[in-house]
Amino acid sequence: MEIKENVILKMTFEFSLEIISYCETLEANRKFVIGNQLLKAGTSIGANIREAQNAESKSDFIHKFKIAAKEIEETDYWLALCNFSENYPNTDYLLEKLHHIKNITNKIIITSKKK
């Protein structure tokens, strides 16, 4: 599947790359625990959405997107925690991108349930 043809795949792939970069900064500053948690949650959003593209059924597709939605919430938590902690780089730009991904993901879930 071509990522550039699918908006949510493209957005989540690019977001994952930015999460990796941010977490590398955290690692360089010896902030390993939050960095590892954020890396896992932030990159799994796109992985679950990508996996949904080959779902076995409509319910499987929705289930994968719901898992992605949970990972979005966890990622939001870690990014907010970074923003409110001293000596952590700002995450406003990542939170904004995550908010757009969340809106699209939720819309896909709602639309898929109606079909």
N, CA, C and O atoms as a Tinker XYZ file with bonds, in Angstrom:
   460  protein
     1  N      0.852000   -1.193000    0.000000    73     2
     2  CA     0.000000    0.000000    0.000000    64     1     3
     3  C      0.888000    1.244000    0.000000    63     2     4     5
     4  O      1.854000    1.339000    0.758000    81     3
     5  N      0.552000    2.154000   -0.832000    73     3     6
     6  CA     1.297000    3.398000   -0.908000    64     5     7
     7  C      0.870000    4.340000    0.215000    63     6     8     9
     8  O     -0.305000    4.691000    0.331000    81     7
     9  N      1.827000    4.742000    1.032000    73     7    10
    10  CA     1.538000    5.648000    2.141000    64     9    11
    11  C      1.076000    7.002000    1.633000    63    10    12    13
    12  O      0.169000    7.605000    2.207000    81    11
    13  N      1.692000    7.485000    0.558000    73    11    14
    14  CA     1.358000    8.830000    0.081000    64    13    15
    15  C     -0.069000    8.946000   -0.446000    63    14    16    17
    16  O     -0.585000   10.056000   -0.582000    81    15
    17  N     -0.714000    7.817000   -0.744000    73    15    18
    18  CA    -2.085000    7.829000   -1.250000    64    17    19
    19  C     -3.129000    7.822000   -0.131000    63    18    20    21
    20  O     -4.305000    8.081000   -0.385000    81    19
    21  N     -2.718000    7.534000    1.085000    73    19    22
    22  CA    -3.632000    7.392000    2.210000    64    21    23
    23  C     -3.265000    8.439000    3.265000    63    22    24    25
    24  O     -2.193000    8.363000    3.866000    81    23
    25  N     -4.141000    9.404000    3.488000    73    23    26
    26  CA    -3.852000   10.545000    4.361000    64    25    27
    27  C     -3.470000   10.117000    5.764000    63    26    28    29
    28  O     -2.467000   10.593000    6.295000    81    27
    29  N     -4.250000    9.220000    6.389000    73    27    30
    30  CA    -3.972000    8.839000    7.771000    64    29    31
    31  C     -2.685000    8.018000    7.874000    63    30    32    33
    32  O     -1.956000    8.139000    8.858000    81    31
    33  N     -2.400000    7.194000    6.880000    73    31    34
    34  CA    -1.132000    6.461000    6.881000    64    33    35
    35  C      0.048000    7.423000    6.774000    63    34    36    37
    36  O      1.053000    7.272000    7.469000    81    35
    37  N     -0.090000    8.407000    5.898000    73    35    38
    38  CA     0.975000    9.397000    5.714000    64    37    39
    39  C      1.183000   10.211000    6.991000    63    38    40    41
    40  O      2.317000   10.419000    7.423000    81    39
    41  N      0.094000   10.666000    7.584000    73    39    42
    42  CA     0.196000   11.480000    8.801000    64    41    43
    43  C      0.829000   10.704000    9.955000    63    42    44    45
    44  O      1.685000   11.227000   10.668000    81    43
    45  N      0.399000    9.448000   10.133000    73    43    46
    46  CA     0.924000    8.676000   11.255000    64    45    47
    47  C      2.369000    8.246000   11.025000    63    46    48    49
    48  O      3.135000    8.132000   11.983000    81    47
    49  N      2.751000    8.008000    9.782000    73    47    50
    50  CA     4.144000    7.669000    9.481000    64    49    51
    51  C      5.054000    8.864000    9.774000    63    50    52    53
    52  O      6.098000    8.722000   10.410000    81    51
    53  N      4.643000   10.033000    9.303000    73    51    54
    54  CA     5.426000   11.246000    9.557000    64    53    55
    55  C      5.468000   11.566000   11.049000    63    54    56    57
    56  O      6.498000   12.004000   11.562000    81    55
    57  N      4.350000   11.348000   11.747000    73    55    58
    58  CA     4.309000   11.570000   13.189000    64    57    59
    59  C      5.278000   10.622000   13.897000    63    58    60    61
    60  O      5.984000   11.032000   14.818000    81    59
    61  N      5.315000    9.372000   13.476000    73    59    62
    62  CA     6.245000    8.405000   14.061000    64    61    63
    63  C      7.694000    8.853000   13.902000    63    62    64    65
    64  O      8.496000    8.729000   14.827000    81    63
    65  N      8.018000    9.369000   12.732000    73    63    66
    66  CA     9.380000    9.863000   12.509000    64    65    67
    67  C      9.707000   11.026000   13.450000    63    66    68    69
    68  O     10.824000   11.122000   13.959000    81    67
    69  N      8.735000   11.900000   13.677000    73    67    70
    70  CA     8.956000   13.025000   14.583000    64    69    71
    71  C      9.048000   12.556000   16.037000    63    70    72    73
    72  O      9.814000   13.117000   16.820000    81    71
    73  N      8.282000   11.543000   16.399000    73    71    74
    74  CA     8.365000   10.964000   17.743000    64    73    75
    75  C      9.751000   10.347000   17.948000    63    74    76    77
    76  O     10.359000   10.520000   19.004000    81    75
    77  N     10.240000    9.636000   16.951000    73    75    78
    78  CA    11.576000    9.041000   17.043000    64    77    79
    79  C     12.609000   10.132000   17.293000    63    78    80    81
    80  O     13.462000    9.995000   18.170000    81    79
    81  N     12.535000   11.202000   16.533000    73    79    82
    82  CA    13.477000   12.316000   16.686000    64    81    83
    83  C     13.389000   12.926000   18.082000    63    82    84    85
    84  O     14.414000   13.170000   18.719000    81    83
    85  N     12.163000   13.175000   18.561000    73    83    86
    86  CA    11.966000   13.749000   19.894000    64    85    87
    87  C     12.533000   12.810000   20.969000    63    86    88    89
    88  O     13.197000   13.255000   21.905000    81    87
    89  N     12.263000   11.519000   20.822000    73    87    90
    90  CA    12.744000   10.544000   21.809000    64    89    91
    91  C     14.261000   10.410000   21.783000    63    90    92    93
    92  O     14.875000   10.126000   22.812000    81    91
    93  N     14.868000   10.611000   20.625000    73    91    94
    94  CA    16.333000   10.630000   20.563000    64    93    95
    95  C     16.886000   11.800000   21.361000    63    94    96    97
    96  O     17.932000   11.682000   21.998000    81    95
    97  N     16.188000   12.928000   21.327000    73    95    98
    98  CA    16.578000   14.088000   22.132000    64    97    99
    99  C     16.447000   13.757000   23.620000    63    98   100   101
   100  O     17.323000   14.092000   24.417000    81    99
   101  N     15.354000   13.101000   23.980000    73    99   102
   102  CA    15.179000   12.705000   25.386000    64   101   103
   103  C     16.293000   11.757000   25.817000    63   102   104   105
   104  O     16.847000   11.893000   26.908000    81   103
   105  N     16.613000   10.805000   24.963000    73   103   106
   106  CA    17.665000    9.843000   25.282000    64   105   107
   107  C     19.015000   10.543000   25.463000    63   106   108   109
   108  O     19.780000   10.211000   26.368000    81   107
   109  N     19.290000   11.502000   24.601000    73   107   110
   110  CA    20.551000   12.248000   24.710000    64   109   111
   111  C     20.619000   13.020000   26.032000    63   110   112   113
   112  O     21.701000   13.282000   26.558000    81   111
   113  N     19.449000   13.374000   26.554000    73   111   114
   114  CA    19.378000   14.085000   27.839000    64   113   115
   115  C     19.121000   13.135000   29.008000    63   114   116   117
   116  O     18.756000   13.571000   30.100000    81   115
   117  N     19.311000   11.843000   28.775000    73   115   118
   118  CA    19.199000   10.812000   29.802000    64   117   119
   119  C     17.803000   10.715000   30.421000    63   118   120   121
   120  O     17.659000   10.428000   31.609000    81   119
   121  N     16.801000   10.952000   29.617000    73   119   122
   122  CA    15.406000   10.841000   30.051000    64   121   123
   123  C     14.837000    9.558000   29.431000    63   122   124   125
   124  O     13.954000    9.595000   28.574000    81   123
   125  N     15.370000    8.440000   29.890000    73   123   126
   126  CA    15.112000    7.151000   29.252000    64   125   127
   127  C     13.708000    6.599000   29.477000    63   126   128   129
   128  O     13.096000    6.085000   28.541000    81   127
   129  N     13.192000    6.693000   30.690000    73   127   130
   130  CA    11.920000    6.040000   31.009000    64   129   131
   131  C     10.774000    6.631000   30.196000    63   130   132   133
   132  O     10.049000    5.899000   29.523000    81   131
   133  N     10.609000    7.934000   30.253000    73   131   134
   134  CA     9.534000    8.580000   29.490000    64   133   135
   135  C      9.803000    8.451000   27.991000    63   134   136   137
   136  O      8.878000    8.224000   27.211000    81   135
   137  N     11.048000    8.592000   27.595000    73   135   138
   138  CA    11.393000    8.456000   26.185000    64   137   139
   139  C     10.990000    7.101000   25.616000    63   138   140   141
   140  O     10.451000    7.020000   24.512000    81   139
   141  N     11.252000    6.035000   26.374000    73   139   142
   142  CA    10.887000    4.690000   25.907000    64   141   143
   143  C      9.381000    4.504000   25.839000    63   142   144   145
   144  O      8.871000    3.925000   24.880000    81   143
   145  N      8.661000    4.989000   26.848000    73   143   146
   146  CA     7.206000    4.874000   26.853000    64   145   147
   147  C      6.591000    5.642000   25.675000    63   146   148   149
   148  O      5.702000    5.144000   24.983000    81   147
   149  N      7.084000    6.856000   25.470000    73   147   150
   150  CA     6.581000    7.697000   24.390000    64   149   151
   151  C      6.902000    7.086000   23.031000    63   150   152   153
   152  O      6.066000    7.110000   22.128000    81   151
   153  N      8.091000    6.546000   22.882000    73   151   154
   154  CA     8.483000    5.929000   21.615000    64   153   155
   155  C      7.561000    4.763000   21.269000    63   154   156   157
   156  O      7.113000    4.639000   20.129000    81   155
   157  N      7.279000    3.916000   22.245000    73   155   158
   158  CA     6.404000    2.757000   22.004000    64   157   159
   159  C      4.989000    3.190000   21.640000    63   158   160   161
   160  O      4.423000    2.721000   20.653000    81   159
   161  N      4.423000    4.085000   22.442000    73   159   162
   162  CA     3.037000    4.510000   22.202000    64   161   163
   163  C      2.918000    5.317000   20.912000    63   162   164   165
   164  O      2.015000    5.084000   20.108000    81   163
   165  N      3.826000    6.258000   20.720000    73   163   166
   166  CA     3.746000    7.159000   19.572000    64   165   167
   167  C      3.926000    6.491000   18.230000    63   166   168   169
   168  O      3.310000    6.897000   17.244000    81   167
   169  N      4.768000    5.464000   18.178000    73   167   170
   170  CA     4.991000    4.782000   16.903000    64   169   171
   171  C      3.974000    3.675000   16.659000    63   170   172   173
   172  O      3.776000    3.259000   15.518000    81   171
   173  N      3.326000    3.192000   17.722000    73   171   174
   174  CA     2.350000    2.117000   17.529000    64   173   175
   175  C      1.038000    2.620000   16.926000    63   174   176   177
   176  O      0.253000    1.825000   16.409000    81   175
   177  N      0.796000    3.921000   16.985000    73   175   178
   178  CA    -0.410000    4.486000   16.369000    64   177   179
   179  C     -0.426000    4.126000   14.883000    63   178   180   181
   180  O     -1.376000    3.521000   14.386000    81   179
   181  N      0.626000    4.502000   14.200000    73   179   182
   182  CA     0.723000    4.231000   12.767000    64   181   183
   183  C      0.794000    2.750000   12.447000    63   182   184   185
   184  O      0.258000    2.303000   11.433000    81   183
   185  N      1.462000    1.978000   13.319000    73   183   186
   186  CA     1.568000    0.534000   13.090000    64   185   187
   187  C      0.190000   -0.125000   13.128000    63   186   188   189
   188  O     -0.108000   -0.989000   12.303000    81   187
   189  N     -0.649000    0.278000   14.080000    73   187   190
   190  CA    -1.997000   -0.289000   14.170000    64   189   191
   191  C     -2.878000    0.144000   13.010000    63   190   192   193
   192  O     -3.665000   -0.649000   12.493000    81   191
   193  N     -2.747000    1.396000   12.602000    73   191   194
   194  CA    -3.533000    1.876000   11.459000    64   193   195
   195  C     -3.083000    1.190000   10.175000    63   194   196   197
   196  O     -3.899000    0.870000    9.311000    81   195
   197  N     -1.796000    0.972000   10.061000    73   195   198
   198  CA    -1.279000    0.247000    8.891000    64   197   199
   199  C     -1.791000   -1.190000    8.888000    63   198   200   201
   200  O     -2.175000   -1.721000    7.846000    81   199
   201  N     -1.792000   -1.814000   10.068000    73   199   202
   202  CA    -2.289000   -3.183000   10.177000    64   201   203
   203  C     -3.775000   -3.264000    9.814000    63   202   204   205
   204  O     -4.227000   -4.256000    9.243000    81   203
   205  N     -4.519000   -2.224000   10.146000    73   203   206
   206  CA    -5.955000   -2.195000    9.833000    64   205   207
   207  C     -6.215000   -2.240000    8.336000    63   206   208   209
   208  O     -7.294000   -2.652000    7.908000    81   207
   209  N     -5.248000   -1.824000    7.539000    73   207   210
   210  CA    -5.433000   -1.812000    6.090000    64   209   211
   211  C     -5.602000   -3.219000    5.528000    63   210   212   213
   212  O     -6.126000   -3.392000    4.427000    81   211
   213  N     -5.162000   -4.218000    6.278000    73   211   214
   214  CA    -5.297000   -5.616000    5.858000    64   213   215
   215  C     -6.193000   -6.397000    6.819000    63   214   216   217
   216  O     -5.986000   -7.588000    7.049000    81   215
   217  N     -7.175000   -5.719000    7.366000    73   215   218
   218  CA    -8.085000   -6.348000    8.322000    64   217   219
   219  C     -8.855000   -7.477000    7.664000    63   218   220   221
   220  O     -9.119000   -7.458000    6.462000    81   219
   221  N     -9.207000   -8.456000    8.473000    73   219   222
   222  CA    -9.942000   -9.616000    7.986000    64   221   223
   223  C    -11.432000   -9.344000    7.831000    63   222   224   225
   224  O    -12.130000  -10.045000    7.098000    81   223
   225  N    -11.911000   -8.316000    8.532000    73   223   226
   226  CA   -13.330000   -7.984000    8.474000    64   225   227
   227  C    -13.508000   -6.525000    8.881000    63   226   228   229
   228  O    -12.562000   -5.859000    9.302000    81   227
   229  N    -14.744000   -6.045000    8.746000    73   227   230
   230  CA   -15.038000   -4.674000    9.167000    64   229   231
   231  C    -14.810000   -4.520000   10.664000    63   230   232   233
   232  O    -14.261000   -3.511000   11.106000    81   231
   233  N    -15.228000   -5.510000   11.448000    73   231   234
   234  CA   -15.046000   -5.423000   12.899000    64   233   235
   235  C    -13.567000   -5.460000   13.273000    63   234   236   237
   236  O    -13.153000   -4.801000   14.227000    81   235
   237  N    -12.774000   -6.221000   12.531000    73   235   238
   238  CA   -11.325000   -6.252000   12.765000    64   237   239
   239  C    -10.712000   -4.888000   12.438000    63   238   240   241
   240  O     -9.852000   -4.392000   13.166000    81   239
   241  N    -11.161000   -4.296000   11.345000    73   239   242
   242  CA   -10.700000   -2.957000   10.947000    64   241   243
   243  C    -10.987000   -1.941000   12.058000    63   242   244   245
   244  O    -10.106000   -1.174000   12.447000    81   243
   245  N    -12.216000   -1.942000   12.559000    73   243   246
   246  CA   -12.605000   -1.013000   13.624000    64   245   247
   247  C    -11.789000   -1.285000   14.876000    63   246   248   249
   248  O    -11.342000   -0.353000   15.544000    81   247
   249  N    -11.593000   -2.569000   15.199000    73   247   250
   250  CA   -10.820000   -2.940000   16.379000    64   249   251
   251  C     -9.392000   -2.384000   16.313000    63   250   252   253
   252  O     -8.884000   -1.857000   17.303000    81   251
   253  N     -8.756000   -2.500000   15.160000    73   251   254
   254  CA    -7.388000   -1.987000   14.999000    64   253   255
   255  C     -7.357000   -0.467000   15.168000    63   254   256   257
   256  O     -6.433000    0.081000   15.769000    81   255
   257  N     -8.365000    0.200000   14.637000    73   255   258
   258  CA    -8.430000    1.651000   14.791000    64   257   259
   259  C     -8.695000    2.043000   16.244000    63   258   260   261
   260  O     -8.209000    3.074000   16.709000    81   259
   261  N     -9.459000    1.230000   16.956000    73   259   262
   262  CA    -9.692000    1.512000   18.372000    64   261   263
   263  C     -8.413000    1.335000   19.187000    63   262   264   265
   264  O     -8.165000    2.083000   20.132000    81   263
   265  N     -7.613000    0.354000   18.821000    73   263   266
   266  CA    -6.308000    0.189000   19.480000    64   265   267
   267  C     -5.451000    1.423000   19.204000    63   266   268   269
   268  O     -4.794000    1.938000   20.109000    81   267
   269  N     -5.454000    1.895000   17.966000    73   267   270
   270  CA    -4.719000    3.113000   17.615000    64   269   271
   271  C     -5.223000    4.296000   18.441000    63   270   272   273
   272  O     -4.428000    5.123000   18.889000    81   271
   273  N     -6.540000    4.381000   18.643000    73   271   274
   274  CA    -7.118000    5.471000   19.438000    64   273   275
   275  C     -6.619000    5.421000   20.879000    63   274   276   277
   276  O     -6.367000    6.461000   21.488000    81   275
   277  N     -6.478000    4.221000   21.420000    73   275   278
   278  CA    -5.927000    4.075000   22.778000    64   277   279
   279  C     -4.474000    4.540000   22.825000    63   278   280   281
   280  O     -4.053000    5.203000   23.772000    81   279
   281  N     -3.727000    4.187000   21.802000    73   279   282
   282  CA    -2.316000    4.597000   21.734000    64   281   283
   283  C     -2.205000    6.116000   21.580000    63   282   284   285
   284  O     -1.262000    6.724000   22.086000    81   283
   285  N     -3.159000    6.723000   20.887000    73   283   286
   286  CA    -3.203000    8.182000   20.762000    64   285   287
   287  C     -3.359000    8.800000   22.149000    63   286   288   289
   288  O     -2.670000    9.764000   22.484000    81   287
   289  N     -4.264000    8.244000   22.952000    73   287   290
   290  CA    -4.483000    8.770000   24.307000    64   289   291
   291  C     -3.239000    8.617000   25.171000    63   290   292   293
   292  O     -2.887000    9.528000   25.921000    81   291
   293  N     -2.576000    7.476000   25.069000    73   291   294
   294  CA    -1.355000    7.270000   25.851000    64   293   295
   295  C     -0.258000    8.234000   25.397000    63   294   296   297
   296  O      0.448000    8.813000   26.223000    81   295
   297  N     -0.122000    8.399000   24.099000    73   295   298
   298  CA     0.882000    9.330000   23.565000    64   297   299
   299  C      0.599000   10.748000   24.031000    63   298   300   301
   300  O      1.513000   11.485000   24.402000    81   299
   301  N     -0.675000   11.126000   24.011000    73   299   302
   302  CA    -1.078000   12.447000   24.493000    64   301   303
   303  C     -0.658000   12.638000   25.951000    63   302   304   305
   304  O     -0.185000   13.710000   26.328000    81   303
   305  N     -0.829000   11.617000   26.753000    73   303   306
   306  CA    -0.448000   11.676000   28.170000    64   305   307
   307  C      1.049000   11.933000   28.320000    63   306   308   309
   308  O      1.456000   12.828000   29.059000    81   307
   309  N      1.866000   11.148000   27.619000    73   307   310
   310  CA     3.321000   11.294000   27.742000    64   309   311
   311  C      3.794000   12.646000   27.225000    63   310   312   313
   312  O      4.681000   13.260000   27.817000    81   311
   313  N      3.207000   13.114000   26.123000    73   311   314
   314  CA     3.599000   14.423000   25.589000    64   313   315
   315  C      3.200000   15.546000   26.544000    63   314   316   317
   316  O      3.971000   16.484000   26.748000    81   315
   317  N      2.012000   15.462000   27.129000    73   315   318
   318  CA     1.577000   16.475000   28.094000    64   317   319
   319  C      2.478000   16.446000   29.321000    63   318   320   321
   320  O      2.848000   17.491000   29.855000    81   319
   321  N      2.826000   15.248000   29.762000    73   319   322
   322  CA     3.729000   15.117000   30.909000    64   321   323
   323  C      5.067000   15.801000   30.627000    63   322   324   325
   324  O      5.608000   16.497000   31.486000    81   323
   325  N      5.586000   15.601000   29.440000    73   323   326
   326  CA     6.838000   16.267000   29.054000    64   325   327
   327  C      6.679000   17.788000   29.087000    63   326   328   329
   328  O      7.554000   18.502000   29.577000    81   327
   329  N      5.557000   18.273000   28.561000    73   327   330
   330  CA     5.326000   19.721000   28.519000    64   329   331
   331  C      5.262000   20.336000   29.912000    63   330   332   333
   332  O      5.690000   21.474000   30.107000    81   331
   333  N      4.734000   19.600000   30.875000    73   331   334
   334  CA     4.574000   20.141000   32.211000    64   333   335
   335  C      5.733000   19.804000   33.148000    63   334   336   337
   336  O      5.728000   20.216000   34.308000    81   335
   337  N      6.715000   19.067000   32.662000    73   335   338
   338  CA     7.883000   18.724000   33.468000    64   337   339
   339  C      9.025000   19.686000   33.166000    63   338   340   341
   340  O      9.181000   20.164000   32.042000    81   339
   341  N      9.806000   19.951000   34.182000    73   339   342
   342  CA    10.977000   20.808000   33.979000    64   341   343
   343  C     12.031000   20.059000   33.175000    63   342   344   345
   344  O     12.146000   18.837000   33.266000    81   343
   345  N     12.780000   20.786000   32.409000    73   343   346
   346  CA    13.918000   20.259000   31.660000    64   345   347
   347  C     13.553000   19.262000   30.563000    63   346   348   349
   348  O     14.363000   18.412000   30.193000    81   347
   349  N     12.335000   19.372000   30.047000    73   347   350
   350  CA    11.942000   18.555000   28.898000    64   349   351
   351  C     11.650000   19.492000   27.733000    63   350   352   353
   352  O     11.085000   20.568000   27.929000    81   351
   353  N     12.034000   19.086000   26.510000    73   351   354
   354  CA    11.734000   19.926000   25.343000    64   353   355
   355  C     10.228000   20.059000   25.134000    63   354   356   357
   356  O      9.462000   19.148000   25.448000    81   355
   357  N      9.824000   21.187000   24.610000    73   355   358
   358  CA     8.413000   21.476000   24.360000    64   357   359
   359  C      7.822000   20.485000   23.358000    63   358   360   361
   360  O      8.485000   20.070000   22.407000    81   359
   361  N      6.572000   20.118000   23.589000    73   359   362
   362  CA     5.901000   19.147000   22.713000    64   361   363
   363  C      4.662000   19.711000   22.027000    63   362   364   365
   364  O      3.880000   18.951000   21.455000    81   363
   365  N      4.469000   21.020000   22.072000    73   363   366
   366  CA     3.255000   21.609000   21.491000    64   365   367
   367  C      3.057000   21.211000   20.029000    63   366   368   369
   368  O      1.936000   20.910000   19.620000    81   367
   369  N      4.121000   21.207000   19.245000    73   367   370
   370  CA     4.001000   20.875000   17.820000    64   369   371
   371  C      3.578000   19.420000   17.641000    63   370   372   373
   372  O      2.828000   19.109000   16.716000    81   371
   373  N      4.048000   18.524000   18.510000    73   371   374
   374  CA     3.644000   17.118000   18.432000    64   373   375
   375  C      2.200000   16.934000   18.893000    63   374   376   377
   376  O      1.454000   16.142000   18.315000    81   375
   377  N      1.811000   17.664000   19.930000    73   375   378
   378  CA     0.425000   17.588000   20.412000    64   377   379
   379  C     -0.553000   18.080000   19.360000    63   378   380   381
   380  O     -1.644000   17.527000   19.220000    81   379
   381  N     -0.178000   19.104000   18.627000    73   379   382
   382  CA    -1.045000   19.619000   17.561000    64   381   383
   383  C     -1.225000   18.582000   16.459000    63   382   384   385
   384  O     -2.341000   18.355000   15.992000    81   383
   385  N     -0.131000   17.955000   16.046000    73   383   386
   386  CA    -0.216000   16.918000   15.007000    64   385   387
   387  C     -1.029000   15.721000   15.510000    63   386   388   389
   388  O     -1.819000   15.135000   14.771000    81   387
   389  N     -0.818000   15.372000   16.780000    73   387   390
   390  CA    -1.552000   14.258000   17.365000    64   389   391
   391  C     -3.046000   14.553000   17.412000    63   390   392   393
   392  O     -3.862000   13.657000   17.199000    81   391
   393  N     -3.402000   15.785000   17.685000    73   391   394
   394  CA    -4.813000   16.184000   17.726000    64   393   395
   395  C     -5.478000   15.970000   16.355000    63   394   396   397
   396  O     -6.615000   15.505000   16.283000    81   395
   397  N     -4.772000   16.308000   15.282000    73   395   398
   398  CA    -5.306000   16.094000   13.923000    64   397   399
   399  C     -5.462000   14.601000   13.632000    63   398   400   401
   400  O     -6.459000   14.174000   13.049000    81   399
   401  N     -4.472000   13.819000   14.042000    73   399   402
   402  CA    -4.537000   12.370000   13.851000    64   401   403
   403  C     -5.713000   11.795000   14.636000    63   402   404   405
   404  O     -6.436000   10.932000   14.138000    81   403
   405  N     -5.901000   12.272000   15.855000    73   403   406
   406  CA    -7.010000   11.805000   16.693000    64   405   407
   407  C     -8.353000   12.095000   16.040000    63   406   408   409
   408  O     -9.227000   11.229000   16.003000    81   407
   409  N     -8.521000   13.309000   15.526000    73   407   410
   410  CA    -9.783000   13.678000   14.871000    64   409   411
   411  C    -10.089000   12.774000   13.684000    63   410   412   413
   412  O    -11.218000   12.307000   13.533000    81   411
   413  N     -9.097000   12.528000   12.849000    73   411   414
   414  CA    -9.296000   11.688000   11.668000    64   413   415
   415  C     -9.571000   10.242000   12.084000    63   414   416   417
   416  O    -10.458000    9.590000   11.534000    81   415
   417  N     -8.813000    9.752000   13.049000    73   415   418
   418  CA    -8.995000    8.379000   13.532000    64   417   419
   419  C    -10.402000    8.180000   14.086000    63   418   420   421
   420  O    -11.065000    7.193000   13.768000    81   419
   421  N    -10.850000    9.106000   14.904000    73   419   422
   422  CA   -12.200000    9.005000   15.467000    64   421   423
   423  C    -13.272000    9.064000   14.385000    63   422   424   425
   424  O    -14.276000    8.356000   14.460000    81   423
   425  N    -13.060000    9.899000   13.391000    73   423   426
   426  CA   -14.010000   10.018000   12.276000    64   425   427
   427  C    -14.063000    8.697000   11.497000    63   426   428   429
   428  O    -15.141000    8.259000   11.095000    81   427
   429  N    -12.926000    8.075000   11.287000    73   427   430
   430  CA   -12.884000    6.791000   10.579000    64   429   431
   431  C    -13.627000    5.720000   11.373000    63   430   432   433
   432  O    -14.369000    4.924000   10.798000    81   431
   433  N    -13.429000    5.698000   12.692000    73   431   434
   434  CA   -14.116000    4.728000   13.540000    64   433   435
   435  C    -15.631000    4.934000   13.453000    63   434   436   437
   436  O    -16.380000    3.980000   13.240000    81   435
   437  N    -16.072000    6.167000   13.616000    73   435   438
   438  CA   -17.505000    6.474000   13.585000    64   437   439
   439  C    -18.117000    6.131000   12.227000    63   438   440   441
   440  O    -19.180000    5.515000   12.159000    81   439
   441  N    -17.451000    6.526000   11.163000    73   439   442
   442  CA   -17.942000    6.255000    9.807000    64   441   443
   443  C    -17.989000    4.757000    9.523000    63   442   444   445
   444  O    -18.935000    4.267000    8.907000    81   443
   445  N    -16.975000    4.040000    9.970000    73   443   446
   446  CA   -16.922000    2.590000    9.735000    64   445   447
   447  C    -18.032000    1.848000   10.462000    63   446   448   449
   448  O    -18.536000    0.840000    9.967000    81   447
   449  N    -18.410000    2.338000   11.623000    73   447   450
   450  CA   -19.480000    1.705000   12.384000    64   449   451
   451  C    -20.840000    1.893000   11.704000    63   450   452   453
   452  O    -21.728000    1.056000   11.859000    81   451
   453  N    -21.005000    2.976000   10.961000    73   451   454
   454  CA   -22.286000    3.293000   10.302000    64   453   455
   455  C    -22.510000    2.463000    9.043000    63   454   456   457
   456  O    -23.655000    2.252000    8.642000    81   455
   457  N    -21.463000    2.001000    8.430000    73   455   458
   458  CA   -21.588000    1.298000    7.148000    64   457   459
   459  C    -22.193000   -0.069000    7.311000    63   458   460
   460  O    -22.366000   -0.789000    6.328000    81   459
